[in-house]
């Protein structure tokens, strides 16, 4: 018998909206203080410099505003849920790179770009209903769900920014929680089942991978890690073996190996 499909997780749209703005503001404050030399530093993202990375972060919020100004897609149901979204990102790198470089060239002052995007986001997205359908590159989504995907982009790229510059830009707790939960749910979506329990305290616990299921007590197959390590694994910033050796993952049980399932995003 196939595993029972779990009910989709619900996110508070107001808290998600606030988390997106809070994380964007923290990145914007850091970007405003960067020197030309720091903006020219390399990043873990191919040949992007910090300047391109900063522009890409702004592009995500700008795209939501732009999509909200388009006609609402026809149809009563969205085509995509947050847990399905990570699997749609592959194959779009060329388009994203082109858009990012164009935005970087058009806005030589990153601080001004962040101020402009934040103001537009509050004006356009702030009053919009969370269930409003909007078109995205991957398919139509409800606004509230699309904002959850933005927390993944913001947290992962804040981590990239910190790695490139040596800064310690903080992670908004609500944004970090939403990103962690979305990617945990995506793992359960990719490998449904109940033989392995994946714990990312304090934000998420999911069961995945087909096989014998436990009904009480400690499950025989358990994976546990912290939120940032989980996000790095799920987005391909690091690898399973590397983090296991560094003791940032604990894995017990013969099935507690997620090597073949990660990363979730490419």
N, C-alpha and C positions, 0 to 999 in steps of 0.2 A: 504494500500500500504506500503511495507517495506521501511525503510528510505534509502535515497540515500547514497551510499558508497562514502565517501570523498576521494579525491586524497591523496595518502600517502605524508607525509611531507618529504621534501628534506633537507639533511644536507650537509654542505660544508665539503668534505672529508679532505682537508688540515687543516682546522680549528679544525676538530674533532681529527685528528692525533696529532696536536700540543697540544690540550687540554688534551688528554690522557697522553702524555709525561710530560706535565707541572704538572698535579696532581700527577702522579707517582713520579716525582722528589721531590715535596713538602713532600710527605709521606716518601720517601727515606731519605730525610734530617732529618726528625723527628726521624725515626727509628734508624738512625746512632747514634743519641745522647742518646738513651735509655740505662739505666743501666740494669744489669742482674735482679735486683729486679723489675724494671718496665716491662721488657720482661716477667716476670713470673706472672704479674697481671692477674686477670680474666677479661673476656670481656662479653658483652651481648650475645655472640654467644655460648650457651651451655657450654661445658667444655673447649673450646679453651682459651688459654692464649694469651697475646699480641704477643708472639713469633709466635704462629700458625696463628693469624690474619695477621701479617706482611707477612708471607710466602704465605698465600692465596691471598693476593693482588698481589704479584709477580707472582703467578701461572697464573693469568688471562692473563697477557701480554705474558708470556712464552708460553701459549697454542696457542695464535695467531701465534707466530713464528713457532711453531711446525706444526700447521695445514697448514700454507703456504708452508711448505716443502713437504707436501703430494701431490699426484696427484690431479689436479683440478676435482671436481665432474662432472660427465657427465650431460648434460642437459643445456639448454640455460637460464633457469629461476631458481632463488633461491627458496628454499622451505619455507623460513621464512623471514618475515619483522621485523623491529625493534619493531613495535607495538604489534606483536604477540609473540615476544620472552619472555616477563615476564611470560606468561602462561605455558612455557615449563620447568620452573625451579623446579617445585615440583617433588619429587621422586628421585632427584639426590643427596640428602644430604650425603648418605653413601659413594658414589664414591668420592664426593668432599672432605669429611673428610679424607678418605684414602689417596688421592693424597696430601692433605695439610700436613698431618703428615709425609708422606714420604719425601716431599720437605723440611720440617723443620729439619728432622733428617739428611738429606744429606747436608744441608747448615747451620751449627751452627753459622755462622757469617752473620746476616741479612744485614748488610751494604754491604758486599761483594756480596751477592745475588742480591741486588738492582742494584748495579753497573753493574754486569754481564747481568742482564735481560734488563736494559735500553740500554746498548750497542748493544745487540743482536736485540732488537726491532728496533732500528734506522737502523741497517744494513739490516735486513730482511724485515721489514714492510715499512720502509721509501720509497724505490724505487718501491714497488708493486703497481699496478694500483688499484684504488678504486673499480672497477667493477669485480675484480678477485673473482671467486667463491671459497669458502673454506669450508671444512667439519667442523661441530661443533657437539657436543653431541646432540643438538636439531634438527639438520638438516642443509642443506647447506645455506650459507648466502653470500652476497657480502661483501667484506672486509670493505668497507666504512660503511655499515650497522652494521657489527659486532663491529666495533670500537665504534659506538654509544652506544651499549649495555655495553661496558667497562666503559663508563662514569657513568652508574648507579652503577656498582660494585665499582668503585673507590670512588664516592661521598658517597655512603651508608657506605662503610667500613672505610673511613676517619672519618665519624661521629662516627662509633663504636670505632675507635682508640681514638678519643678525649674523648668519654664517659669513656673509660677504664682508661685512663692515666691522664685526666685533662689537656691535652695539648690543644692548639688552632691551630692545623694545618689548614691553610687556604684552602678554596675551590676555585679552578680555576673557573672564571666566565663562560667561555665557556663550561667547563665540567658540571658545575651546570645547565646551561641553557639546554644543550642537555639531561641530565638525567631527568630534570623536564618535558621537552616536550615529551620525549619518554613515560614516565609513564602517562602523561595526555592523550596522544593518545591511550595508552593501555586501559585506562578507557573508552574512546569513542568506542574502539573496543569491549570491553566486554559488554557495555550497549549502543548500538547505539540509537540515537534519538535526539530530540532537545528541550525537556521540561525543562532541567536543564543546566545552564551555570556554568562551573567550571573555576574559575580564579586563576591563580598562578602568580601574577605579580612579576617581569616584563617580565616573559618568556613565559607564555602559557595561552591560553583561549580555551576551548573546550566545545562543547555541547554534551549532552548524555541523555540517558533514554527516552524511548518512551512515547508519550503523546502529549498534546497540545503544539504547537510550537509558539514562539513569532516572530513577523516580524519587529517590530520597538520599539524603546525605551528600557527601562530597563526590562529585562525578569522577570517573576514572581517568578522564582526559581533560586537562585544564591548561589553558594558556593565560598568562597574566603579564601585562606590561603597563607602562604609564602613558598618558594621553599623547605627549609629543612623540614618543617613540612609535606609538601606534600610527599616528598620522604620517610620520616619515616612512614607515613600512608600507602603508596603504597607498601612498603617493609615489613610491619608488625612490625616495631620497636615500634610503639605506636598505640593507638586505637582512634576511632572517638569520643567516649564519653569523654575520658580523655582530648583530645585536644580542644573539644568544651567547656568543663568546664573551661579550662585554657585560653579561649578566643584567642586561636591561630587559630581557625576557626570561620568564620562568615557564617551563613547559614540562608537564608530567603526563605520562601515559603514552602508549604506543602510537596513538593517532594524533598526538599533540604536536604536529609539525605542519605549519601553514606554507611551507616553501612553494608548493605548487599552485597556491591560490593568490600569492602576492607578487607584484603590487596589484591593487584593484584599479588604479588609474595609470594610464601610460601616455 
